[in-house]
Amino acid sequence: MREERFRKYHKKSHKKAIWITLITIIVLIILGVVFFFPLNNAMRSVSGGNDTPSDKVVKNELVKKVSSTKNGDAEHDKKVEKAAAALKATKMSDIIKSANSEPDAAKLLQQNSSLSSSESKAAAKTIFSDSKYDGLRQAVSDGNWYSAYNQYKTLSSDGSLTNLKNSISDK
């Protein structure tokens, strides 16, 4: 009888340890997801503004997206390649900084695209004056790339980015 009680207690104790371990792992995963972007931003700050591993992944996806706009026209493709190379060379900390400053955004646009100085300033002015771009700017400013991507998809699907592109090319 004593042995039987010992086995029951030991089984309950073992199950309890498994549950505690499982709950601890789940809580750690949730905390990792919740605090991923602040931790990533802290790592970037500590490293002096250098790109973190997750920044590099995001930047590579952006470069792929830019490169996918090639259309076979040699002049256009050359501009796309130049923009992709410039984007790859730009630190994410500079991109984040430009999300809070219209002059920095205009400068970054001019350096990383085929836009002229006046076109870059016009684009930055539109992005900072039109509230529909606030969510994207805030997400980039926070270094929250998942939210920035969702904002980009929203702006693409509602035609805002096409309208911005057309308004710049008209000037």
C-alpha positions as CSV (number, residue, x, y, z in Angstrom):
1,M,0.0,0.0,0.0
2,R,2.8,2.3,0.8
3,E,4.5,1.5,-2.5
4,E,1.3,2.2,-4.3
5,R,0.9,5.7,-2.8
6,F,4.6,6.3,-3.6
7,R,4.0,5.5,-7.3
8,K,0.8,7.6,-7.5
9,Y,2.6,10.6,-6.0
10,H,5.6,10.1,-8.2
11,K,3.4,9.9,-11.3
12,K,1.6,13.1,-10.3
13,S,4.9,14.8,-9.6
14,H,6.3,13.8,-12.9
15,K,3.2,15.0,-14.8
16,K,3.4,18.3,-12.9
17,A,7.0,18.8,-13.9
18,I,6.1,18.2,-17.6
19,W,3.3,20.7,-17.4
20,I,5.5,23.3,-15.8
21,T,8.2,22.8,-18.4
22,L,5.6,23.0,-21.3
23,I,4.0,26.2,-19.9
24,T,7.4,27.8,-19.4
25,I,8.4,27.0,-23.0
26,I,5.1,28.5,-24.3
27,V,5.5,31.6,-22.2
28,L,9.1,32.1,-23.5
29,I,7.9,31.7,-27.1
30,I,5.2,34.3,-26.5
31,L,7.6,36.7,-24.9
32,G,10.0,36.2,-27.7
33,V,7.3,37.1,-30.3
34,V,6.0,40.1,-28.3
35,F,9.4,41.5,-27.6
36,F,11.1,40.6,-30.9
37,F,11.1,44.1,-32.5
38,P,12.2,46.0,-29.3
39,L,15.0,43.4,-28.8
40,N,16.0,43.8,-32.5
41,N,16.0,47.6,-32.1
42,A,18.1,47.3,-29.0
43,M,20.6,45.1,-30.7
44,R,20.9,47.6,-33.6
45,S,21.5,50.4,-31.1
46,V,24.1,48.5,-29.2
47,S,26.0,47.6,-32.4
48,G,26.2,51.3,-33.4
49,G,23.4,51.2,-36.0
50,N,24.7,48.2,-37.9
51,D,22.2,45.8,-39.4
52,T,21.0,42.9,-37.2
53,P,20.5,39.4,-38.7
54,S,16.7,40.0,-39.0
55,D,17.4,43.4,-40.7
56,K,19.5,41.6,-43.3
57,V,16.6,39.2,-44.0
58,V,14.2,42.1,-44.3
59,K,16.6,44.0,-46.5
60,N,17.2,41.0,-48.8
61,E,13.4,40.7,-49.2
62,L,13.1,44.4,-50.1
63,V,16.0,44.0,-52.6
64,K,14.2,41.1,-54.2
65,K,11.0,43.1,-54.4
66,V,12.8,46.0,-56.1
67,S,14.6,43.7,-58.4
68,S,11.3,42.0,-59.4
69,T,10.3,45.2,-61.2
70,K,12.7,44.7,-64.0
71,N,10.9,44.6,-67.3
72,G,13.5,43.9,-70.0
73,D,14.1,47.6,-70.9
74,A,17.9,48.1,-70.5
75,E,17.6,51.6,-69.1
76,H,14.8,50.8,-66.6
77,D,16.6,47.6,-65.5
78,K,19.8,49.6,-65.0
79,K,18.0,52.0,-62.7
80,V,16.4,49.1,-60.8
81,E,19.8,47.5,-60.3
82,K,21.2,50.8,-59.0
83,A,18.3,51.1,-56.6
84,A,18.7,47.6,-55.4
85,A,22.5,48.0,-54.8
86,A,22.0,51.3,-53.0
87,L,19.3,49.8,-50.8
88,K,21.5,46.9,-49.9
89,A,24.3,49.3,-48.9
90,T,22.0,51.5,-46.7
91,K,21.8,50.7,-43.0
92,M,18.4,49.9,-41.6
93,S,19.1,52.5,-38.9
94,D,19.2,55.2,-41.6
95,I,15.9,53.9,-43.0
96,I,14.3,54.1,-39.6
97,K,15.7,57.6,-39.0
98,S,14.3,58.7,-42.3
99,A,10.8,57.6,-41.3
100,N,10.8,60.5,-38.7
101,S,12.3,63.2,-40.8
102,E,11.0,64.6,-44.1
103,P,14.4,65.9,-45.2
104,D,16.1,62.6,-44.3
105,A,13.5,60.7,-46.2
106,A,14.0,63.0,-49.3
107,K,17.7,62.5,-49.1
108,L,17.4,58.7,-48.7
109,L,15.0,58.5,-51.7
110,Q,17.3,60.5,-53.9
111,Q,20.3,58.3,-52.9
112,N,18.5,55.0,-53.3
113,S,16.3,55.6,-56.4
114,S,16.4,57.3,-59.8
115,L,14.4,60.2,-58.5
116,S,15.8,63.7,-58.9
117,S,16.2,66.0,-55.9
118,S,12.9,67.8,-56.6
119,E,11.0,64.5,-57.2
120,S,12.4,63.0,-53.9
121,K,11.4,66.1,-52.0
122,A,7.9,65.9,-53.5
123,A,7.6,62.3,-52.6
124,A,8.7,62.9,-49.1
125,K,6.4,65.8,-48.7
126,T,3.4,63.7,-49.8
127,I,4.4,60.8,-47.5
128,F,4.7,63.1,-44.5
129,S,1.6,65.2,-45.3
130,D,-0.9,62.5,-46.2
131,S,-2.2,60.6,-43.2
132,K,-2.7,57.4,-45.1
133,Y,1.1,56.9,-45.0
134,D,1.3,57.5,-41.2
135,G,0.9,53.8,-40.4
136,L,3.8,52.8,-42.7
137,R,6.0,55.5,-41.4
138,Q,5.3,54.6,-37.8
139,A,6.0,50.9,-38.4
140,V,9.3,51.7,-40.1
141,S,10.2,54.2,-37.4
142,D,9.5,51.4,-34.8
143,G,11.5,48.9,-36.8
144,N,8.4,46.7,-36.9
145,W,9.0,45.1,-40.3
146,Y,5.9,42.8,-40.1
147,S,3.6,45.8,-39.6
148,A,5.4,47.8,-42.3
149,Y,4.9,44.9,-44.7
150,N,1.2,44.8,-43.9
151,Q,0.9,48.6,-44.3
152,Y,2.7,48.3,-47.7
153,K,0.2,45.6,-48.8
154,T,-2.7,47.8,-47.8
155,L,-1.3,50.9,-49.6
156,S,-0.5,48.8,-52.7
157,S,-4.0,47.2,-52.8
158,D,-5.9,50.5,-52.3
159,G,-3.9,52.2,-55.1
160,S,-2.1,54.7,-52.8
161,L,1.4,53.8,-53.9
162,T,0.4,53.8,-57.6
163,N,-1.1,57.3,-57.1
164,L,2.1,58.5,-55.3
165,K,4.2,57.1,-58.1
166,N,2.0,58.8,-60.8
167,S,2.0,62.1,-58.9
168,I,5.8,62.2,-58.8
169,S,6.3,61.2,-62.4
170,D,3.8,64.0,-63.5
171,K,5.9,66.7,-61.9
